[in-house]
């Protein structure tokens, strides 16, 4: 069932690493007991040994640290959680007309460096104008900690800023995506409120898909491109998250043998 939901939402079905990563990214602080992560994996029919193997590999890769039977996000994933949290916020209403521009030297660069640069740009909610040149309105802060990347803020001479925005992002597709996720999220929340463990894995996949979208949604100034579907999705997520967190706490308590409080 969770795989069907993932396919409908256009994401890969969550494997052991994805379940662990999504759970930690959604936790504040980003730390959970191994027993809770194993119990959550069971909702996806993932064997405990598979979850523990994923945790060991993530620790070896520097993605998590393990202390006293608990795992905590580490390294680049801390920055990813920050980007994810910022994506849940509505864009600032003010914009002074300035733009961010990020460029990287041309020439042959290793494929790994190109992927990291692209990931950094997407995480900063920049849009690609052409290879190596990314831009966005400077209504939000941008910090790019990549070697040899030149980041500039200033006034841009352009005929129609709204048209440039549409070159940088497919806004129609983004709006349609946000509305599809909002409807799916509302359905998942209703299912969670009905009780039982069956809705947990499908709902968890839906929440993960929403956060993935919000992490890269451009948060454009309203005067350039109002995004009612994205605003509605953010509001729906804020309404729905307490329900998911309550169900995850139940899993955590059961995994430790504690009894949930009424």
PAZAPA-4460 file (N, C-alpha, C; in steps of 0.05 Angstrom, whole numbers, plus 32768, in hexadecimal, padded with zeros to 4 digits):
% residues 262
    n_x    n_y    n_z   ca_x   ca_y   ca_z    c_x    c_y    c_z   seq   type   mol
   8011   7FE8   8000   8000   8000   8000   8011   8019   8000     1      X     A
   8027   8019   8010   8039   8030   8011   8046   8034   7FF6     2      X     A
   804D   801D   7FE8   8059   801F   7FCE   8046   802B   7FBA     3      X     A
   802C   8025   7FBC   8019   8030   7FAA   8017   804E   7FAE     4      X     A
   8017   8057   7FC7   8016   8073   7FCD   802F   8081   7FC2     5      X     A
   8046   8076   7FC6   805F   8081   7FBC   805E   8084   7F9D     6      X     A
   8054   8070   7F90   8052   8071   7F72   803F   8087   7F6A     7      X     A
   8028   8089   7F78   8015   809E   7F71   8020   80BA   7F75     8      X     A
   8032   80BD   7F89   803E   80D7   7F8E   8057   80DC   7F7F     9      X     A
   8060   80C9   7F6F   8077   80CD   7F5F   8091   80CB   7F6D    10      X     A
   8092   80BC   7F83   80AB   80B8   7F91   80B1   809A   7F92    11      X     A
   80CA   8093   7F98   80D1   8077   7F9B   80C6   806C   7FB5    12      X     A
   80BD   8053   7FB4   80B4   8047   7FCE   80CB   8049   7FE2    13      X     A
   80C4   804F   7FFB   80D8   8053   8010   80E5   8039   8018    14      X     A
   8100   8038   8016   810E   8021   801F   8117   8026   803C    15      X     A
   8128   8014   8047   8130   8017   8063   813E   8032   8068    16      X     A
   8151   8039   8057   815F   8052   805B   814C   806A   8059    17      X     A
   813A   8069   8045   8127   807F   8042   8115   8083   805A    18      X     A
   810C   806D   8065   80FA   806E   807D   810A   807A   8094    19      X     A
   8122   8071   8099   8132   807C   80AE   8138   8099   80AA    20      X     A
   8140   80A0   8092   8147   80BC   808C   812F   80CE   808F    21      X     A
   8118   80C6   8084   8100   80D7   8086   80F7   80DA   80A3    22      X     A
   80F9   80C5   80B3   80F2   80C7   80CF   8104   80DA   80DE    23      X     A
   811E   80D9   80DA   8130   80EB   80E8   812D   8108   80DE    24      X     A
   812A   810B   80C4   8126   8126   80B9   810D   8134   80C4    25      X     A
   80F9   8124   80CA   80E0   812F   80D5   80E0   8131   80F3    26      X     A
   80F6   812A   8100   80F7   812B   811E   8107   8143   8127    27      X     A
   80FF   814F   813D   810D   8166   8148   8110   8162   8166    28      X     A
   8128   815C   8170   8141   815A   8161   8141   8141   814F    29      X     A
   8153   8140   813B   8153   812A   8127   8160   8111   8132    30      X     A
   8153   8105   8146   815E   80EE   8154   8148   80DC   815D    31      X     A
   814C   80C2   8159   8138   80AE   8162   8146   8094   816B    32      X     A
   8139   8086   817E   8144   806C   8186   8144   8058   816F    33      X     A
   8157   8046   816F   8158   8032   815A   813F   8021   815B    34      X     A
   8134   801C   8173   811C   800B   8175   8104   8018   8167    35      X     A
   8102   8033   8169   80EC   8041   815B   80EF   803F   813D    36      X     A
   8108   8042   8134   810D   8041   8117   8107   8025   810C    37      X     A
   810F   8011   811B   8109   7FF5   8114   80EB   7FF0   8113    38      X     A
   80DD   7FFB   8127   80BF   7FF8   8128   80B2   8006   8111    39      X     A
   80BC   801E   810A   80B1   802C   80F3   80B6   801C   80D9    40      X     A
   80CE   8010   80D7   80D3   8000   80BF   80C0   7FE9   80BD    41      X     A
   80B7   7FDE   80D3   80A4   7FC7   80D2   8089   7FD0   80C6    42      X     A
   8082   7FE9   80C8   8069   7FF3   80BB   806C   7FF2   809D    43      X     A
   8084   7FF2   8093   8089   7FEF   8076   8091   7FD3   806F    44      X     A
   808D   7FC0   8081   8094   7FA4   807D   80B2   7FA1   8078    45      X     A
   80C2   7FB3   8084   80DF   7FB1   8081   80EA   7FA2   809A    46      X     A
   80F8   7F8C   8096   8102   7F7C   80AD   8115   7F8D   80BF    47      X     A
   8115   7F87   80D8   8127   7F96   80EB   8144   7F95   80E3    48      X     A
   814D   7F7E   80D9   8169   7F7C   80D1   8170   7F8F   80BA    49      X     A
   815D   7F93   80A8   8161   7FA5   8092   8163   7FC2   809B    50      X     A
   8152   7FC9   80AE   8154   7FE4   80B9   816F   7FE8   80C8    51      X     A
   8177   7FD5   80D7   8190   7FD7   80E6   81A8   7FD9   80D3    52      X     A
   81A7   7FCA   80BD   81BC   7FCB   80A9   81BD   7FE7   809C    53      X     A
   81A6   7FF2   8096   81A5   800D   808A   81B0   8021   809E    54      X     A
   81AA   801F   80B7   81B5   8031   80CB   81D4   802F   80CD    55      X     A
   81DE   8017   80CC   81FB   8013   80CD   8209   801F   80B5    56      X     A
   81FD   801C   809E   8209   8028   8086   8207   8046   8087    57      X     A
   81F1   8051   8090   81EF   806E   8093   8203   8079   80A6    58      X     A
   8207   806B   80BC   821C   8073   80CF   8238   8073   80C3    59      X     A
   823D   805E   80B3   8257   805C   80A6   825B   8072   8092    60      X     A
   8245   807B   8086   8247   8091   8072   8246   80AD   807E    61      X     A
   8244   80AE   8099   8244   80C8   80A6   8229   80D6   80A5    62      X     A
   8214   80C7   809E   81F9   80D3   809C   81EB   80D4   80B7    63      X     A
   81F2   80C2   80C9   81E7   80C1   80E4   81FD   80BA   80F8    64      X     A
   81F8   80C1   8111   820A   80B9   8126   81FA   80A8   813A    65      X     A
   8206   8095   8147   81F9   8083   815A   8204   8088   8176    66      X     A
   81F1   808C   8189   81F9   8090   81A5   81E4   8083   81B6    67      X     A
   81EC   8070   81C6   81DA   8063   81DA   81C0   805A   81CE    68      X     A
   81C2   804C   81B8   81AA   8040   81AB   8198   8054   819D    69      X     A
   81A2   806C   8198   8193   8080   8189   81A3   8089   8171    70      X     A
   8195   8090   815C   81A3   809A   8144   819A   80B7   813E    71      X     A
   81AE   80C7   8136   81A9   80E3   8132   81B5   80EB   8117    72      X     A
   81A7   80FD   8108   81B1   8107   80EF   81CC   8114   80F2    73      X     A
   81DD   8113   80DD   81F7   811F   80DE   81FE   8129   80C3    74      X     A
   8214   8138   80C1   821F   8141   80A8   820B   8152   8097    75      X     A
   820C   814E   807D   81FB   815D   806A   81DD   815B   8070    76      X     A
   81D5   8145   807D   81B9   8142   8082   81AD   8156   8096    77      X     A
   81BE   8161   80A7   81B5   8176   80B9   81AD   818E   80A8    78      X     A
   81BD   8195   8094   81B6   81AB   8082   819C   81A4   8072    79      X     A
   8199   818B   806B   8181   8183   805C   8168   8187   806D    80      X     A
   816A   8181   8087   8153   8186   8099   814D   81A3   809B    81      X     A
   8162   81B4   809C   815D   81D1   809D   814E   81DA   8084    82      X     A
   8157   81D1   806C   814A   81D8   8053   812D   81CE   8053    83      X     A
   8129   81B7   805E   810E   81AB   805F   80FC   81BC   8071    84      X     A
   8106   81C4   8089   80F7   81D4   809B   80F1   81F0   808F    85      X     A
   8104   81FB   8081   80FF   8215   8075   80EA   8213   805F    86      X     A
   80E8   81FC   8052   80D5   81F9   803D   80B8   81F9   8047    87      X     A
   80B5   81F4   8061   809A   81F4   806C   8090   8210   8072    88      X     A
   80A2   8224   8070   809A   823F   8077   8090   824D   805D    89      X     A
   807D   825F   8061   8073   826F   804B   8089   8283   8042    90      X     A
   808B   8289   8028   809F   829D   801F   809A   82B8   802B    91      X     A
   80AF   82C8   8030   80AB   82E3   803B   809B   82F4   8027    92      X     A
   8089   8305   8030   8079   8315   801E   8088   832B   8010    93      X     A
   809E   8334   801D   80AE   834A   8012   80C3   8340   7FFE    94      X     A
   80C8   8350   7FEA   80DE   834B   7FD7   80E7   8366   7FCC    95      X     A
   8102   836A   7FCD   810D   8384   7FC5   8115   8384   7FA7    96      X     A
   810E   836F   7F99   8115   836F   7F7C   8130   8364   7F75    97      X     A
   8140   835D   7F89   815A   8352   7F84   8159   8333   7F7F    98      X     A
   816E   8329   7F73   8170   830D   7F6C   818A   8301   7F76    99      X     A
   8189   82E7   7F7B   81A1   82D7   7F80   81AA   82CA   7F66   100      X     A
   81C4   82C9   7F62   81CF   82BB   7F4B   81E7   82AA   7F54   101      X     A
   81E7   8291   7F4E   81FE   827F   7F55   8209   8273   7F3C   102      X     A
   8223   8274   7F3A   8231   8269   7F23   8248   8258   7F2C   103      X     A
   824F   8245   7F1B   8266   8233   7F21   8278   8232   7F09   104      X     A
   8292   8230   7F0C   82A4   8230   7EF4   829C   821A   7EE0   105      X     A
   82A0   8220   7EC7   829A   820C   7EB2   82B0   81F7   7EB1   106      X     A
   82B1   81E9   7E9B   82C5   81D4   7E98   82BB   81BA   7EA3   107      X     A
   82CC   81A6   7EA0   82C5   818C   7EAA   82C8   818A   7EC8   108      X     A
   82B2   8181   7ED5   82B3   817D   7EF2   82AA   8161   7EF7   109      X     A
   82B4   8154   7F0C   82AB   8139   7F12   828D   8138   7F15   110      X     A
   8281   8121   7F0E   8264   811E   7F0F   825A   8121   7F2C   111      X     A
   826A   8118   7F3F   8261   811B   7F5B   825F   8138   7F63   112      X     A
   8272   8149   7F5A   8271   8165   7F60   825A   8173   7F53   113      X     A
   8253   816B   7F3A   823C   8176   7F2C   8222   816F   7F3B   114      X     A
   8220   8157   7F44   8208   814F   7F53   8206   815E   7F6D   115      X     A
   821C   8162   7F7B   821C   8170   7F95   8214   818E   7F90   116      X     A
   821F   8199   7F7B   8218   81B5   7F75   81FA   81B8   7F6F   117      X     A
   81EF   81A6   7F5E   81D3   81A6   7F58   81C2   81A3   7F71   118      X     A
   81CA   8190   7F82   81BB   818C   7F9B   81BB   81A5   7FAD   119      X     A
   81D2   81B2   7FAE   81D4   81CB   7FBE   81C2   81E0   7FB2   120      X     A
   81C1   81E2   7F98   81B0   81F6   7F8B   8192   81F1   7F90   121      X     A
   818B   81D8   7F8D   816F   81D1   7F92   8168   81D6   7FAF   122      X     A
   817A   81CF   7FC1   8175   81D3   7FDE   8173   81F1   7FE5   123      X     A
   8180   8202   7FD5   817F   821F   7FD9   8167   822B   7FCB   124      X     A
   8157   821A   7FBD   813F   8223   7FAE   8147   8235   7F97   125      X     A
   815D   822F   7F8B   8165   823E   7F73   815A   822F   7F5A   126      X     A
   8157   823E   7F45   814E   8233   7F2B   8164   8234   7F17   127      X     A
   8166   8220   7F06   817C   821E   7EF3   8175   822D   7ED9   128      X     A
   8185   8242   7ED3   8182   8251   7EBB   818F   8243   7EA4   129      X     A
   81A7   8239   7EA9   81B6   8228   7E96   81CB   821A   7EA6   130      X     A
   81D9   8206   7E9B   81EC   81F6   7EAB   8201   8209   7EB9   131      X     A
   8203   8206   7ED3   8216   8216   7EE2   820D   8231   7EEB   132      X     A
   81F4   8239   7EE3   81E9   8253   7EEA   81CD   824F   7EF6   133      X     A
   81CB   8256   7F10   81B2   8253   7F1E   81AA   826E   7F2A   134      X     A
   818F   8273   7F2B   8186   828D   7F34   816C   828A   7F44   135      X     A
   8165   82A0   7F52   814B   82A2   7F60   8147   82BE   7F6A   136      X     A
   812F   82C7   7F6E   812A   82E0   7F7C   8135   82DF   7F98   137      X     A
   8140   82F6   7FA1   814D   82F6   7FBC   8139   82FE   7FD2   138      X     A
   8122   82F1   7FD1   810E   82F5   7FE7   8114   82E3   7FFE   139      X     A
   8125   82CF   7FFB   812E   82BE   8011   814D   82BE   8011   140      X     A
   8158   82B6   8028   8175   82B4   8029   817F   829C   801B   141      X     A
   8197   829E   8011   81A4   8287   8003   81C1   8285   800D   142      X     A
   81C9   826D   8014   81E4   8267   801C   81ED   824E   800E   143      X     A
   8202   8250   7FFF   820D   823A   7FEF   8229   8234   7FF7   144      X     A
   822E   821F   8006   8248   8219   8010   8255   8204   7FFE   145      X     A
   825B   820C   7FE5   8268   81FA   7FD2   8281   8208   7FC7   146      X     A
   8296   81F9   7FC3   82AF   8205   7FB9   82AB   8210   7F9D   147      X     A
   82B7   8227   7F98   82B8   8233   7F7E   829D   823D   7F74   148      X     A
   8289   823F   7F85   826F   8249   7F7D   826F   8267   7F83   149      X     A
   8268   8278   7F70   8265   8294   7F73   8248   829B   7F77   150      X     A
   8241   82A7   7F8F   8226   82AE   7F95   8224   82CC   7F96   151      X     A
   8212   82D8   7F86   820F   82F5   7F84   81F2   82FD   7F89   152      X     A
   81EE   8313   7F97   81D4   831E   7F9B   81D3   833B   7F8F   153      X     A
   81BF   8341   7F7F   81BD   835C   7F75   81A5   8360   7F63   154      X     A
   81A2   8378   7F59   818C   837E   7F47   8191   8372   7F2C   155      X     A
   817D   8366   7F20   817F   8358   7F07   8171   8368   7EF2   156      X     A
   817E   836E   7EDC   8172   837B   7EC5   8165   8366   7EB3   157      X     A
   814A   8365   7EB4   813C   8351   7EA5   8122   835D   7E9D   158      X     A
   8119   8355   7E85   8100   8360   7E7A   80E8   835A   7E8B   159      X     A
   80E3   8340   7E91   80CC   8338   7EA0   80D5   8323   7EB5   160      X     A
   80D7   832B   7ECE   80DF   8319   7EE3   80CD   8300   7EE5   161      X     A
   80B3   8303   7EE1   80A1   82ED   7EE2   80A7   82D8   7ECD   162      X     A
   80AF   82E2   7EB5   80B6   82CF   7EA0   80D0   82C0   7EA6   163      X     A
   80E3   82CE   7EB2   80FC   82C1   7EBA   80F6   82AB   7ECE   164      X     A
   80E4   82B1   7EE1   80DD   829D   7EF5   80D2   8284   7EE8   165      X     A
   80C2   8288   7ED3   80B7   8270   7EC5   80CC   8261   7EB5   166      X     A
   80E2   826E   7EAE   80F8   8260   7EA2   8107   824F   7EB6   167      X     A
   8108   8259   7ECF   8117   824B   7EE4   8107   8234   7EF0   168      X     A
   80EC   8236   7EF1   80DC   8220   7EFD   80C3   821B   7EEC   169      X     A
   80BA   8203   7EEB   80A1   81FB   7EDF   808B   8200   7EF4   170      X     A
   8080   8218   7EF5   806E   821F   7F0A   8053   8211   7F08   171      X     A
   804A   820B   7EF0   8031   81FD   7EED   8033   81E1   7EF8   172      X     A
   8049   81D3   7EF2   804E   81B8   7EFC   8050   81B9   7F1B   173      X     A
   805E   81CE   7F25   8061   81D0   7F42   8047   81D3   7F50   174      X     A
   8035   81E4   7F45   801B   81E8   7F51   800A   81CE   7F51   175      X     A
   800B   81C0   7F3A   7FFC   81A7   7F38   8007   8193   7F4C   176      X     A
   8021   8192   7F4F   802D   817F   7F62   8024   8186   7F7F   177      X     A
   8025   819F   7F86   801D   81A8   7FA1   8000   81A0   7FA7   178      X     A
   7FEE   81A4   7F94   7FD2   819E   7F98   7FCE   8180   7F9B   179      X     A
   7FDC   8170   7F8B   7FDA   8153   7F8D   7FE4   8149   7FA8   180      X     A
   7FF9   8155   7FB2   8004   814D   7FCC   7FF1   8156   7FE3   181      X     A
   7FE5   816D   7FE0   7FD3   8177   7FF5   7FBB   8164   7FF8   182      X     A
   7FAF   815C   7FE2   7F99   8149   7FE3   7FA1   812F   7FEF   183      X     A
   7FB8   8125   7FE7   7FC2   810B   7FF2   7FC7   810E   8010   184      X     A
   7FD2   8124   8018   7FD9   8128   8034   7FBF   812A   8045   185      X     A
   7FAB   8137   803B   7F91   8138   804A   7F86   811C   804E   186      X     A
   7F87   810C   8039   7F7D   80F1   803B   7F8D   80E0   804E   187      X     A
   7FA7   80E3   804E   7FB9   80D4   8060   7FB3   80DC   807D   188      X     A
   7FAE   80F5   8082   7FA9   80FE   809E   7F8F   80F2   80A8   189      X     A
   7F7B   80F2   8097   7F61   80E6   809F   7F65   80C8   80A5   190      X     A
   7F75   80BA   8095   7F7A   809E   809A   7F88   809A   80B4   191      X     A
   7F9C   80AB   80BA   7FAA   80A8   80D4   7F98   80AD   80EC   192      X     A
   7F86   80C0   80E9   7F74   80C6   80FF   7F61   80AF   8104   193      X     A
   7F5D   809E   80F0   7F4B   8087   80F4   7F57   8071   8105   194      X     A
   7F71   8073   810B   7F7E   805F   811C   7F88   8047   810D   195      X     A
   7F96   8035   811B   7FA2   801D   810F   7FBC   8023   8103   196      X     A
   7FCC   800E   80FE   7FE7   8011   80F2   7FE7   8011   80D4   197      X     A
   7FD2   8008   80C7   7FD2   8005   80AA   7FD8   8020   809B   198      X     A
   7FCD   8036   80A5   7FD1   804F   8096   7FED   805B   809A   199      X     A
   7FFD   8051   80AD   8015   805F   80B4   8029   8060   809D   200      X     A
   802F   804A   8091   8043   804A   807B   803A   805B   8063   201      X     A
   8021   8058   8059   8019   8069   8043   801A   8087   804B   202      X     A
   8011   808E   8063   8012   80A9   806C   802E   80B4   806E   203      X     A
   8040   80A3   8079   805C   80AB   807B   8068   80B1   8060   204      X     A
   8061   80A1   804C   806B   80A6   8031   8060   80C1   8026   205      X     A
   8047   80C7   802C   803B   80E0   8023   8048   80F8   8030   206      X     A
   804D   80F6   804A   805A   810C   8058   8076   8110   804D   207      X     A
   8084   80FA   8047   80A0   80FC   803C   809F   810A   8021   208      X     A
   808B   8103   8011   8089   8110   7FF6   8083   812D   7FF9   209      X     A
   8073   8135   800C   806D   8152   8010   8085   8161   8018   210      X     A
   8095   8156   802B   80AD   8164   8034   80C1   8166   801E   211      X     A
   80C3   8151   800D   80D6   8152   7FF7   80CF   8168   7FE4   212      X     A
   80B5   816C   7FDF   80AC   8181   7FCD   80B1   819C   7FDA   213      X     A
   80AA   81A0   7FF3   80AD   81BA   8000   80CA   81C2   8003   214      X     A
   80DC   81AE   8004   80F8   81B4   8007   8103   81C2   7FEE   215      X     A
   80F7   81BE   7FD7   8101   81CB   7FBE   80ED   81DF   7FB2   216      X     A
   80D5   81E1   7FBD   80C2   81F4   7FB3   80CE   8210   7FB5   217      X     A
   80CD   8220   7FA0   80DF   8238   7F9F   80D8   824F   7FB1   218      X     A
   80C1   824F   7FBE   80BA   8265   7FD0   80BE   8281   7FC3   219      X     A
   80B1   8284   7FAD   80B4   829D   7F9D   80A4   82B4   7FA9   220      X     A
   80AD   82CD   7FA3   809D   82E4   7FAC   8081   82E3   7FA0   221      X     A
   806E   82EC   7FB0   8052   82EB   7FA6   804E   82FB   7F8D   222      X     A
   805D   8311   7F8B   8059   8323   7F73   8063   8316   7F59   223      X     A
   8074   8301   7F5C   807E   82F4   7F44   806E   82DB   7F3D   224      X     A
   8067   82CC   7F51   8059   82B3   7F4C   804B   82A9   7F65   225      X     A
   8032   82B1   7F69   8023   82A7   7F80   8020   8289   7F7D   226      X     A
   8022   827B   7F93   8020   825E   7F93   800B   8255   7FA7   227      X     A
   7FF1   8257   7FA0   7FDC   8250   7FB3   7FDD   8232   7FBB   228      X     A
   7FE4   8221   7FA8   7FE5   8204   7FAE   7FFB   81FE   7FC3   229      X     A
   8013   820A   7FBF   8028   8206   7FD2   8021   8211   7FEE   230      X     A
   8014   8228   7FEF   800C   8233   8009   7FF8   8221   8016   231      X     A
   7FE5   8216   8006   7FD1   8204   8011   7FDE   81EA   801B   232      X     A
   7FF2   81E0   800D   8000   81C8   8016   800F   81CD   8030   233      X     A
   801C   81E4   8033   8029   81EA   804C   8015   81EB   8063   234      X     A
   7FFE   81F7   805F   7FEA   81F9   8074   7FE0   81DD   807B   235      X     A
   7FDC   81CC   8067   7FD2   81B1   806C   7FE7   81A1   807B   236      X     A
   8001   81A5   8074   8016   8197   8082   8017   819E   809F   237      X     A
   8015   81B8   80A5   8015   81C1   80C1   7FFE   81B5   80D1   238      X     A
   7FE7   81B3   80C3   7FD0   81A7   80D0   7FD3   8189   80D5   239      X     A
   7FE1   817C   80C2   7FE2   815F   80C2   7FF9   8154   80D3   240      X     A
   800F   8163   80D5   8027   8158   80E2   8022   814E   80FF   241      X     A
   8013   815C   8110   800F   8152   812B   8003   8136   812B   242      X     A
   7FF1   8130   8118   7FE5   8115   8117   7FFA   8100   8111   243      X     A
   800C   8106   80FD   8021   80F2   80F7   8034   80EF   810F   244      X     A
   803C   8105   811B   804F   8104   8131   8043   80F4   8148   245      X     A
   8029   80F7   814D   801C   80E8   8162   801D   80CA   815D   246      X     A
   8019   80C2   8144   801A   80A6   813D   8036   809B   813F   247      X     A
   804A   80AB   8137   8066   80A3   8139   806E   80A0   8156   248      X     A
   8064   80B1   8168   806A   80AF   8184   805F   8094   818F   249      X     A
   8047   808D   8185   803C   8073   818E   804E   805C   8186   250      X     A
   8059   805D   816E   806C   8048   8165   8084   8048   8177   251      X     A
   808E   8060   817D   80A6   8062   818E   80A1   8056   81AA   252      X     A
   808A   805D   81B6   8083   8053   81D0   8080   8035   81D0   253      X     A
   8073   802A   81BC   806F   800D   81BA   808A   7FFF   81B7   254      X     A
   809C   800C   81A8   80B6   7FFF   81A3   80C7   7FFD   81BD   255      X     A
   80C2   8010   81D0   80D1   800F   81E9   80C1   8001   81FF   256      X     A
   80A9   7FF8   81F9   8099   7FEA   820D   808A   7FFC   821F   257      X     A
   808A   8016   821A   807B   8029   822A   805E   802A   8221   258      X     A
   804C   8033   8231   8030   8035   822A   802A   8052   8224   259      X     A
   801E   8057   820C   8017   8072   8205   8004   807E   821A   260      X     A
   8008   8098   8220   7FF6   80A5   8232   7FDC   80AC   8225   261      X     A
   7FC6   80AA   8234   7FAC   80B0   8227   7FAA   80CE   8221   262      X     A
***
